[in-house]
Amino acid sequence: MKKAFTLIELIFAIVIIGVLATVAIPKFSGLSNNSKIAAELSTASSVQVALDACHGEWIINEGDFTCGVNINSASDLTDTGYPKQTALTTSVALDKILRNPVGWTFTNPDQYRGPASNNDTGVSESKCKDEKPCIGKYWRYDQSNGTFTLTP
């Protein structure tokens, strides 16, 4: 009756663990980048929904109302009912549409950058696939039609 592992059994166990680690580690290495991209895309989608909601309020009310955080319909909206670019230009990007958008910055001229497209801590261009946000890309708001789009 055996009470201990042989050296061969231990070596095989170590080799198997090593092979599993070499396969698993690359799978988890991109999770930080993927989470930054997902967070930025989610926030951008929320921004577009908020802009559309503001436009919907303008259509329904046709008068004095406030959308977002302190966007006054009389002075901060265009003739088509979308927030003016100047209404969204704050020290924290989109602070008037979303409350405390974490990781977003506004840079001139009208460039919004999120966690993935931030020039300092964003996702490198080599890991940027398809139409995803990364360093070198930014979001632009078009006040004429209320679109919030990623620009390469």
N, C-alpha and C positions, 0 to 999 in steps of 0.2 A: 504494500500500500504506500503510495506516494504522498508526502506531506509538503513538498515544495515544488516550485517551477524549475525546470531545467534552464540552462543558459540559452539553448536554442529556442525554447518557447518565449522567453523574455525578449530575445532579439526579434522574433517574428512579431510580437505584440508592438514593439517599438517601431518596426518598419511599417506596420499597418497604420499606426497612429500618425507617423510621418507622412505617409501617402495621403491620408485623409486631411491632414493639415494643409498640405500643398494644394489640394483641390478646394478646400473650404475657404482659405484665407483670401484668395482673389475675389471670391464671390461677395465677401463682406467688405472689401476695401472701398468699393464705390458707394456704399450706403450713405455716407455723409454728403457726397455730391448729389446723389439722387434725392435726398431729403431736401436739400437747398432748392433744387429745381422744382420739386413738387410743391414746396411751400410758396415759391414765387409764382408758379402757375395758378395755384389756388387763390392767392391774394389778388392776382391780376383778374381772375374770373370774378372775384367778389367786387373788385373795382368796377368792372363792366356792368355787373348787376346793379350796383349802387347808382351808376350814371344813368342806366335805363330807368331805374325807379324814380330818379329825380325828374327825368324827362316825362315819365308817366304822370307824376304829380302835376307837372306844368300843364300837360294836356287836360287833365281832369279839372284842376282848380282855375286855370286861366286868371290867376290873380296873385294875391299876397300869400306866400307860404314859405316855409324854411325846409330845405332838404339837406341831408347829411348833417354836418355839424357847422351851424352858422353860415350856410350858403343862402343868402337872401334872394328870393325870386326877382325882386325889383332891380337889384344892382349887380348881382353876381351871375345871372343867366344870360345866355345869348338870345337872339330873336327866335331861335328854333327850340329853346327850352333846355339846352345843355349848359352845364357850368362853364363859365369863361375860364380860359387858361390862367388868368390872373387870380381867380378865386381859388385855384388849386396850388398856386405857387407859395409854399410855406417852407419853413426851415425843415420840417419833417414832411417828406413827400406824401401827398394825398391825405394829410391829416384832417382835412375838412370833409372828405368823403368817408374815410374809414377812421375809426378811433384807434389811435396809436398803432399804426402799421409797423410792426417790429422789423427792423432790418432794411427798411426802405429809405432811400435818400433821393433828393431832388438836385439835379445839376443843370446848369444852363447850357444851352437853351432847351428848355422843356424836355429834359431827359430824366426819366425815373429809373432807378436801379434798385433791384431787390437783392436778396441774399445770394442768388446764383450769379447775377450779372454785376455785382459789386466789384470794382476794380481792384480792391485790396484783398478781399477774402472770398471771392466768387469761384466759380467752377472754370477751370482752364479751358481754352478753346479746343485743345486736343481731345477733351472728354465731352465735347459738345456734339450731340447727335441731333439730326433732324432739325426741327424748328424750335429747339429748346433754348432757354436763357443760359448765357454764360458770359464770361468776361469779353468785352468788345461789343456786346449787344445791349440794348436798352429799350425801355418802353416809352412810347410817345402817345400823348393825348391829343386828339383832333377835336377841337371844340365845335367845328362845323357840323359833324355828324355824330359826336359823342362816342367815338371809338377809342379804345385803349389797346394799342397793338405793339407787338415786339418788332423792333427794327434791327436789322443786321448792321 
